[in-house]
Amino acid sequence: MSDGATQSYIDKWLAVQPQQRIALGFVDERVRDEHVALAAFEQELIASAYGIREPQVAAAKLQWWAEELSGAPASGGRHPLTKQLFASERARRIPASVWIAPVLAAMAQLEQGTSSDFSAQVTAASGLHGALATLETAWWFGLDAPAEAATRVATLSHLVFALSRLELDAERERLPLPMSRLARHSLSRGQLKDDTPARRDAIRAQLTELAAGLKAALALNQPLSTFRGLEGRTALATARGAAKAAEPFAELHRRQSRTGPATALRAWRAARRAGRLG
């Protein structure tokens, strides 16, 4: 079991992805704590990259993480999550460059603006989320395991979540809808906070492309951690369901916090795939 020093970080991860509470029951209890610690660590980096509105403050936080990870193989780390991770032999089998890559990618994207089109948006987001997926795949399955599917699932799942923050992020430099989507539906930045037919159509179009990408990524016969597999399946179901709804933005929010029998089935499938390909 995780101690109090790490539990608050785990709680933050589960607050963002509540469906993962169900996935915990499908992870081998012998390695569950270290897998959960990595997931919570990923969430800390994502929060630093997206959750801090002042770029200078975010850069300082990420610089701290870069120094922490650089010294962790020798010192064991200072942060509770780093300490737990580097107490495992898994951490020492992964090159330092793989540990630091997500931090460097997060720093590189701090000043990114809104992408020109959907393809550019996926490419931009895949820097950070691809680096996290590569680290996670190496942690779960070894350094030789392919990480393309995990990269695509991580990136597209993030973009589904980012779309749910459309109203909150309407004032930020990086919008969750690409410029070409805004132009096609004659939407200005100022109109993104209002529920209009044009905004609904733009959200549906974005969700449809995200769902197609997630379906293709999950179809690849490559390993995904139990958590990543569930995240991808949840994001796919969310994108599909919201795209068909009369009020896609409201449905997007409803589905992201929903758990139940369907979540348990997705978690079981994700765990089965992780075990089969691991």
N, C-alpha and C positions, 0 to 999 in steps of 0.2 A: 504493500500500500504506500501511496505517496505521503510524505510528511507535510506539516503545516507550511513549511517554507515554499514548497512547490505547488500546493493545492490551489492557491489563489490564481496562479497562472493557468492551471488546468481548468479552473472554473471559467476563466475568461475565454479560453478556447471553446468550451462547451456552450457558452452563452452565444457565440457566433454560429456554432454548428451543433445545435441541440440534438440532432439525430445521432451524433456520435456516442451519446450515452448508451444507446442500444447496441452500437457496434462493439462497445467495450466487452460485452458478454461473449462475443465471438472471437476474441483475441486470446491466445494461449496465456494463461495467468502467469506462467514462468517468465515471460518477456513483456507482459502488458505494461508494467510501470515504465520501462525504458522506451517503449513505443509511444506511450502517452506523453512522456517528457519531450520527445522529439516533436510531436504534434503541437504541444504547447509552446515550444521554442519557435516553431514556424509561425505561429500566431503572433508571438511577440515581435518578430521581424516585420510581419505584414502590418501590424498596428503601428510600428515605427514609420513604415514607408507611407502609409495612407492616413493614419489617424491623427497625425500632428500637422496642424495647418501652417505653422511657420517653418519654411524650409531649413532655416539655420538651426532651429531646435531639433528637427528631424535628423539633420546631418550630424549634429553632435551626438545624438543617441546612437545612430548607426556607427559612428566612429568608435564609440565606446564598445559596441558589439564586435567590431573588427579587431580591436585590441584584445578583448576578452577571448575571442576564438583563436587569435594568434598565439596567445600564451597558454591556452587551456591544455594542450597536449603535455606540456611540461609541469604546469602548476596544478592541474585539475580544475581550474576555474574558480571564479568568485561568486558568480550568479548561481542561485539554487538550481536552476535548470541545467546550466553548464556543468555544475558539480555532479548532478545525477547522470547526465549523458556521458561524461568522460570517466565516470566510474566503471563504465561498460567497455569491454574489449572491442565492441563494435566501433566505438568512436575512434579508437586508435588505428583501426584498419583503414579508415577513410582519410585520404590525403588532406592536408590543411587547406589546400586550394579549393577543395570541394566544400569545406565548411565555410570558407570566407566568401565564396562566389555569390551567395544570395545577398550578403551585406553590400558587396561592391555593386551588384546589379540594382539594389534598392537605392543606393546613393546616386547612381547614374540616372535614375528615372525621376529624381525629385523635382527637376525643373521641366519635365515633359509637359507639353500642352495637349490639347485635344487632337486625336489622330485624324488624318484626312479621310480614311475610309475603314471599313471593317477589317480588311486584311492587315493594314498598317496598325490598327488597334491591337489585333492579336499578336503581331510581331513585337510591339512595344511591351505588352504585358508579359510576354513569354520570357523576357530577360530575368526578372525576379522569380516568377512562378516556375519557369523551367529550371532555374538553379535550385530552388527548393525541391522540386520533383526529382532532380538528379541526386541530391543529397538523400532524400527519403528512400529512393529506390536502392541506392547503395547500402543504406542502413538496413533495410528489410531483406534485400535479396542478394547483396554482394556487388562489388565494383563492376563486374562484367555484365550485369543485367541491363537490358535496353531500357531507356527512360523516355522514349518518344511518346508513348501513350500517356504516361504519367504527366509529362510536360503539357500535352494538349488538354488533358482533363483538368489539371490544376489551373491552367490559363483561362480556359473557357468557363469553368466553375466560378472563378473570380469575377469574370465579366458579367455573369448572371447576378452575382451578389452586388457588384458595382451598380448595375442597372436599378436595383432596388433602392439605391441611395440617390437616385436622380434628383429629387427635390432638394435634398440636403446639400448636394454637391453642385447645384446649378451656378453658384458663384465662383467655383474653383476653376483653375486654369485647365485642368484635365476633366473633361466631361465624359460621362459613361456612354454617350451616343456620339459616333464619329461625325465629322463635319458634313460628309456627303449625305448622311442620313438626315441631318437637320435640313440641309438644302433641299433634298428630295421632297420633304414634307413641309417645306416653307416655315420652319420653326426657328425662332431666335432664342438666344440664351435666356432672355427674360420670360419667355413663354413656357419654359420647362417646368415651372412650379404649378402650372394650371392644367387641370384635366380637360383636354380638348380633343375633338376627333382627330386632329392632326397628330397630337402627342400619342394618342392611343395607337394610331397606325404606325408611327415610328417605333414605338416600343414593341409592337407585334412583329414588325419586320426584323428588329434586332434579336428578339427571342427566337424567331424561326431560324435565323442563321446560327445562333448559338446552339440550338437543339440539334441541328444537322451536324455541326462540328463535334458535339459531344457524342452523338450516336456513332459517328465514324471512329472517334478515338476509343470508345469502349469496345468497338468491334475488333480492334487490333489484338492480336494474340500475344500481348506483352504483360508482364507483371504489374500489378497495382497493389499498393498496400490496402489492407482492409479499410482503413480510414479514407484513402483516396478513392477507392472503388465506390464506397458508399457516397462520398461527396459527389462524384461524377453522376451516379445514378439518380441522386436526389436533385442535382442541378438539371439533369435532362428532364425528369418528370415535372419539375417546376417550370422550366422553360416551355415545354410542350403544353402544359395545362394553362399557363398564363397567356400564351399566345392565342389560345382558343376562347379565352374569356371575354365577356362583354366589357369588363373593366380590367385590362391586363395588369396595370400597375398595382391595384388593390389585390388581385389574385396572386401576384408575385410575392407580396408580403405575406399573405395568408399561407401560402404553400411552403415558404422558407422556414416557418416555425412549426409546421405540422409534423407530428409523429404518430405512428400507429402500426397496424399489421403490415402495411405496405413497406414501411421503413424496416421492420424486422426482416422481411423477405429480402429486401435489397441488401441489408447488412449480412445476411446469411450467404447470399450469392457473392458478395464482395469477399467475404472470408474464405469461401470455397475456392474462388479464383486465386486469391493470394496464396493459399495452401497448395493449389495444383501447380502454379507456375513458380513457386518459390524454391 
